[in-house]
Amino acid sequence: MSATSDQRHLTPPDIRARKGGTPLVTLTAYTTPMARLVDAHCDIVLVGDSVGMVLHGLPSTLGVTMEMMILHGQAVARGLSRALMVVDMPFASYEEGAAQAFRNAARLIAETGAAAVKLEGGAHMAETVAFLTARGIPVMGHVGLTPQAVNQLGGYRVQGRGADAERIRHDAVAVAEAGAFAVVLEKVPDALAREITQGLDVPTIGIGASADCDGQVLVVDDMLGMFTEFRPKFVRRYAELGGEADRAIAAYAEDVRARRFPAPEHVFGEEPGK
């Protein structure tokens, strides 16, 4: 986070205190320029492991490494002056046990300046969440569709329909009671997300959940129309920057091939100032 700004960053207790209030605005960011743009409008900026798919061309988040998260976390930190920065713990960096999770979470926070980490998983991760929070590492939970478990779940499917609702409900409660200051609910039915939100003492952040969650999160490249590999139902495109960029690049290529660029105003003369 910016070392030169006097403005105070939001903290995990600030976010927790927003339960039931004005909805929390969350977007992902992976670079300094994007962090500067979203900081002015967001309460939470998530350095998501979605970076693997969005910027590195990976087929899922499973190939994301600690080094990638640290690199992008450091970049995002340079662009923030107000929002709370949360960094995703990548696959296989915490599942082995609480001690492994602490080592890697402590490294993420120390090397990026993040205020908190996010990890996926419900009741089976409660012990780890409690271990981290007891040692001064704020944790954001993530239940429902957990992309790091996509192989086990059989794809990016809605979680919590029918009899499965109790599992998701139990997961959310377990993570919150273990000390998470907020819980992401991903791709769960609207009514279930609403019920969980009403039952938890900490904020819920929805993605493909319910408008009644305490906040919402989207991948910034999705909502700007920059990542077009696939478009989940829950994504609303607020711009089509991918198409705009394609047209701009095509126009540049055409001008270069036609020798219209560079034009006289883009080159330098022999005399100073020209």
N, C-alpha and C positions, 0 to 999 in steps of 0.2 A: 504494500500500500504506500501511497505517496508519503515520503518522509518530509516534504517541504510544506505540506498543507497544515494549517492550524485547525481546520474543520474536524470535528470528532466523527469517527466512524460509528455506525450503528454496531451494537454488540448483541451476542446471543440473548442476554436478559432483555434488551430492548425489543427484540423480535418476539420473545416469549410473552412479553407484556402486551403485545398487539392482539392477543387472542380475542376473537369476537369483535374487533374494531375494524378500522378501514383495511380492506384487503391488502395483503402484502404482495408487492410486485417483484417477481424474480425472473431473470433471464440468464442464460449462459453467456460466457465470454471466454475467449482463448488467447486474445492478443491485446496489446496495449491500446491501439486505436479503438477497438470495439469496446474495451473497458471504459474508456473516456466517454463514449457515446451513451452507454447504458447507465453509467454511474449517476448521471443527472436525473434519471427517471425511476431507478429501481431501489428497492430496500435491500435486496439480496442479489449478489452476483455469484453464480455458481460456475466454477471451473469444472465442467462436467467431463466425465470420461467419454462422452459423446464426441470429444475432440478426435478420437481415433477414427471415427467414421466420417466426420465432417471435414477435417483438415488433413488426415493422413490416409484416407482411402481404404481403411480397414473394413472388412465385412461385418464386424460387430465390435463391441467394446472389449472383448476378451483379450485382445492383443495389446491393450494399453498398458504401459509400464509406469513405475514410480518416476523414472527419469522424465518421461513425457509430461506427467502431471506437475512435476516440480518446474520444468521449463516453462510450461504455459501458465502455471500459477504465478511465477515470478513476473512474467510479462503482464498479466492482468493486474497484479498488485501495483505496478507502476502507473496504471491509468485510473486508479480509484482514489477518491478523497472522502466519500461519504458512505457508500453501501457496505454492507457486511459481506466479506468474501468467504465463501465456503468452497473447499476443494474435495472432489470425489476421491475416495480411496479406490485404487484400481483392483481389478480381479486378482485374487491370490495374494493380496497384501495384508489381509486381516482374517481370513477364514480359518487359518490354522489354529488360532487361539488368541486369548487376550494379550499375552505378552508380545506376540508378533504384531498384533494390531497396534499396541502402544508404541512399539519401536517405529513403525512406519507412519503412524499418525503424528508422532512427535517430530519425525523428520519432515513431513509435509509442512507442518506449522512453522518449524524453525527455519526452513529453507525458502518458504514462500511468503511468510508473514500473514498467512490466512488466520482468520479468527475461529474457524471450526472446520471439521471434516464431515463428510457424508458417507455413510456406508449402507449397503443394501442388506435386507434380511429382517425377519420378524422375531418370533419368540426364541428361535435358536441363537440369535445374536444379542439377546438381552443381557446376558452375562458380560459380553464384550463391551457393550454400550456402558454398562454400569462401571466396569473396570476403567474405561477411558475417562468418563466424567468424574469419577472419584479422584482421578489424578490430574485434573485440570484441563482436560481436552474436551471442549464442547462438541457434541455430536448431533447432527441432523439425521434422522432415520429415513428409511425408504422402504415402503411395503407395497403389496399389490404386485403388479408386473415389475420384476426386478431383472433388468436386461442382462446382468452378469450371469443369471441362471437361465438364460434363454434356451439352452440345450435341454435342461431338465424340464422346463415348462412346455417344451414342444413348439416354441415359436413365440411371437409377440402377441399373445392372446389376452383377452380380458380376463381378469382374475376376480373371484368372489361372487360368481353367479350361483344362484340356488344354494345347495347345501354347503358350498365352498365359502359362503359369506362368513361363517363363523371363524374359519381359519384366518381370514384377512382381519376381521374384527379383533381376534385374539392377538395377532401379530402387532397391530397398531397400539393396542393397550400395553402390551409387554414392552415395546420399545420406549413408549412414553414414560411408563413407570420406572424403567431402567435409568431414565435421566435425559433422554433426548429433548432438546429445546424446541424442536419442530419435527414434523413427520410428513414426508412426501407420500402422497397417495397416487400411484400411477395405474391408469387403465383399470379402474374399478367402477362398477355400476353407480350411477348418480345417487340413487337412494341410499346405498350402502355408504358411500363417501359422506353424504349428509349426516347419516346416523353416527358414523365414526367421529366426524367433526364436532357434533354436538356432545359426544361422550368424553372427548379428551380435554384435558386441562391445558394442553399445549396447542399451538397453531398447526393446522394441516395445510400443506401446499399441494394443490391439485395439478395433475397433468393427465388429461383424459379422465377426469373424475367428475367433480361437481362445481357449479358456480357458487355453491354454498360453502366451499372450503374457505379457510381463512386467508388464502392467497393462491396465486397461480404461477406456474413456471412453464416456459417454452424454451426450446433450443433456438437461439437467436437467428441462426442461419435458416432454420425452418420458417420462422415467421417473417423473415425478410425475403424469402423466395430465392435464397442463394444455394441451398442444398436441396436438390430436386431428385435425388436417387429414388426416394419414395415419399409419400405424403400420408401420414397417419390421419385418421378421421378427426382427431382432437386438435390438429394444427389449423390455425387460421392464418392465412397469408396477409400480412399488412402491407406488403410491397412485393414487387416482382423484380428484384435487383439482379437476379441471375439472367433474366431475359435482357434487361438493360445493359448489363455487362457484355453479353454476347453480341448485341448490336454495336456497342462501342468498339469492341475488339475487331469485329468484321469491318467497320468503317475505317479503322486505323490500318488494317491489312490492305484494304483496297487503295487507300491513299499512298501507302508505301510503294505498292506495286505499280501504281500509276505515276509515281514520282511527284505527287502533290504534297507529300510530307517528307522532309521538312520544307516549309515555305521560306521565302526570304526573311521573314520576321523571326524565324527560329534558328538562323545561322548567324555567324559572327563575321564582321568585316575586318579589314586590315587595321583600321584606325580605332584607337581606344574609344569606348562608349558606343561602338556600333557592332 
